[in-house]
């Protein structure tokens, strides 16, 4: 549904995107993750046909974006960074303009207009000019124009940027529903967005692809994967006792709240022995949690380390 092959963009001596090759299958929500300046938006602009690559190709539903731009764009909904629009137009005028440009038949256009306005809760601002809207509302208008023609492929650059928590929840629910019948590429720097929406993650930095895996596969690279953390009274005694367990590699205590994290030796599962020891010693535990792994830690490792090493480690996790 979306495919890039050695996609590159250079500005003089600066390489913004460096030989990026990805393939997004039907039904996938792929998160394009990276630090600021990593090349995420540049890659998305090339995929959407708004920026000509220096080299390489991008295809949408089999159509080469450079050679068959109209065919590719008919099948694509694109929310650019910043959600640009015509500020002097009202929300109604802008969305009606987009409907006309998309060539929707009148009976389809009326239905789709009403559906997206209702889904994105834009009823109360239809007659307001876009220039007068808050950043969050402009973002919702931008998302509305991206989906109004009901495309099979969506490319969304920071879709929840500027939204309050309730609006983020609503947009994520909408994306989750749309993902059942569409292929979606999302650019984000929010790790919570990855957990909420994505079933696959591509991490890039300095324009290069450094990792391609599911969120769970990346989390397994974290030193916290399989660790047990808990809050309890008598923490000094519990640390001493826990250190004697043969499955335990290390113990750390948070100096701020006293929460203890117990790290397993490679291949060991420690939740049950930790729970048994705490019960046996009569230590009162207010909360205990088996850690899945921390994506933020893995993200820092990958984006500050070597790309080849990072890719090798992800392949090792998968096997």
N, C-alpha and C positions, 0 to 999 in steps of 0.2 A: 504493500500500500504506500509506503514511503521508503525510498532507497537512495542512498548517496554512495558514490564511488570515487574515492580519492578527491573529495571536494575540498578545494582550497581557495583562499582569498588573501591576497597580499596588497598592502598599501606601501609602495616603495620597498624599503628594507624590512618593514613590519609584516609578519605573517599572522593574520588574525585567526584564520582557520587553516590547519595543516593536514591535508590528505585524510579528511574525515570520511570513513566508510561505515555506514550503519544501515540496518534493514529493520523496518517496523512492520510486523505482521498484522493481519486482520484481528481486531478485538484487543490489541495491546494498548496500554497506556504507558508510553515511554517517557520517563522523566529525564530531561537533559539538565544535568546538574554540574555546577562549577562555580568558582569564585567570581567576583566582579572582574570583568575584562577577560574572561576565559575564552570568549568567542561564541557564546551561546546565541546571542541575538543575531550576529552575523551569519551563523549557520542557518538559522531559521529564515532569515530574509532571503538567502539563496534558495532554500527549499521552496519557499512561497513564490519565488520568481520576481522578487522586488530588488534583488541585487545579483548582478552577473558574476559568476565565479571566475577567478583567474584561471583555474584549471579544474578538471573533474566534472562530474555530472550529478544531477539530482532528478529523481523520477517520482511522480505521484500517480498511483494506480497504473503504472506502466508507461505513462506519458513523460517524455523528457521535457523538463521545465524550460529548457532553452530552445528546443526545436518545436515543441508543441505547447506554447504557453497558454493559449486559450483553453485547450482541452484539459490541461492540468489544473488551471485555476477554477474551472467550472466544478471540479470535484473537491475543491479545497476551501475550507473556512480558515481565515487567518486573523488572529488578534495580535497586532504588533505591540512592541514595547511602547508604553505611554498612551496607547489607544488613541491615535490621532483621528480627527474627524473635522467636520466643518462647523466651527464654533458659532457662526451666525445663524445656523439652522436650529429649529426646534428639534427635539428628539423625534417627534412624529415625522417631520419633514425629512430628516436624515435617514430614518429607517425606511420610509417610503421611497426615497431616492435609491437606496441600496437594493430594495426589492425590484425596482424598475431596471436598474443596471444588471441585475442577475437574470432578467428576462423571465420572471415567474408569470405564469398565467394568472389572470385576475382572481379566479376562484381559489387557487392555491395561495396567491399572495395575501389575500385577506385572512385566510386561516393561519398561515405561518406568522404573519404580523401579530395577530392576537395571541398566538401561543408563546412567542418569545417575550412579548411585553408582559404577559402574565407570569411566565416562569422567572423572569428577572426582576419582577416587581417594579416596573417602570410606569405603571398607570398614572401615578400622581405627578409625573414630571414630563408627560408627553408634550405639553404646550410650552415648556420652558426651553430657552435657547441653551445649547450645549455649553457655551462659555460660562454660564451662570452656575453650572453643576459642580458639586464637589468632585474630588479626584475619584472617590469610590463609585459615584454615580456615572462618571464618564467611563470608568472601566466596565461597568455593567452595560452601558450603551455599546461599547466596543465589542463586548462578547455577543450582544444581540445581533450586531451586523455580521459577525462571523458565522452564526448558526442559522440565520433567517432563511437561507436557501437549502437547509437540511443536507449538508455535504457529508460524504462518507469518510472524509479525512479532515481532522482539525489540527492546526498548528497554533498553539496558544503560548504567547510569551508573557510570563508572569501573570496568569489569569486572575489571581486574587490580590494583586498588589494594590494597596490603598483601601482595601475593604475592612470593615469592622468585623469582629468575630462572628456575629450572626450572619452577615453577608457572605463571609468566607464559607461558613457551613452550608449556606444555600447554594452557592456556586459549586462547591465540591459535590454536593448531592446531585446537582444537575450534570456535572461532568461524569459522575459515576453512572448515572442513568444513560447518558449518551454513549458511554464506552461499550455498552452491551451490543451496539450495532455499528460502531465506528472505530476507526483507528485514530489515536490521539497522541500528539507529540507536545509535551509541556516543558517549557523552560522555567526553571525555578532555582532560587537559592535557599528556599525554606525546606529544611529537612522534614518538618511536620507534613508538608505537602506530599513528599515522597511516600510517607507511611499512609497518608489518607487516600492517595489516588493511584499510585503507580504500581504496576506489576513487573516493571523492568526499569533499570537505571543505567544511563550512560553518563560517566563522569569525564569532563574535559577540563583541561587547564593549559594555558598558553597555546590554545588552538588545537591541542592534540588529544586524541582519545586515550584515556588512561585506564578506564575500567568499563566493563559491560556485563551486568549481572542482575539478578533479582535483588530486591532489598534484603531478603533473608540471607542470600549468599554473601552479601557484603557485611551484614551484621556478624556472620560467623568468623570474620577476620578480626573482630574486635577482641581485645583482651578481656572484655567483660562478658563475652559469650559463655554461657553456662555458669557464670558466677552467681553467688547468692548474697543478697544484701538484706539487712534487717535492722530494726531499731529495738533495743532492749535495755532493761535495767541491769546493773552489774556488768557493764561492758568490759571492764578490765579482766574479770574472771573468765568471761566467755571467750575473749581473744586467746588467753593462755590455753584454755581447754581445746579450742578449735585448732590451734596450731599443732596439736598432737595427732590430729586425724591424718592417716596416711594419704588420703586423696587430696589434701590441701597443699597448694603451692605457696600462697601468700595471703596475708590479711591486711586490710587497710581500714582506718577509722577516719571519718570526716570530722575535722576539728571543730566545725561549726555546730553540727547537730548530733554528733556522736554516732551516726549511722555506720554500721560495720559492713564491709564487703569482703567476702571470702572467695578467693580465686582458686579454681581447680587445677590440678596437674593435667597435662595433655591427655585427652581421652577419658578423663574421670567425670563422673556425675556425682555432685556433692549435696544436692538438695536434701535427700533423704537422710544421709548420715549427719548433716548439720542439724536438721530438725530433731532427730533422735537424741543427739547430744544435749541440745538445749532443753528438751523435755526432761531428760534424765537428771540434769543439773538443776532443774526447777527454775530456770531463768525465764522471766516474764518477757514475752516478745509481743510488741504492739503491732508489728508489720513485718512480713518476710516476703521476698520477691526473688524469683528466678530470672536472671537477666538474659534477654535475647541477644544482647550486644548493642553497642552504641554507634549509630551511624555517623554522628558528628565526629567521633574519634577516628573512624575509618576514613571519612572524608578528608580530615586533616592529614592523615598518613599518606593518602594517595596524591593529594594535590600539592603536597610539599616534598614528596619523594620522587623517585624515578619512574617514568611511565612504563618502561619495559618490565621493571621489577613488579610494579603494581599489577600489570596485566597477567604476569606469571603467577602471582599469588592468587588472583581471582580464579584462574584456570585450575590451580591446585585445589581451591575450595570446592569447585564444581565437581572434581573427580573424587 
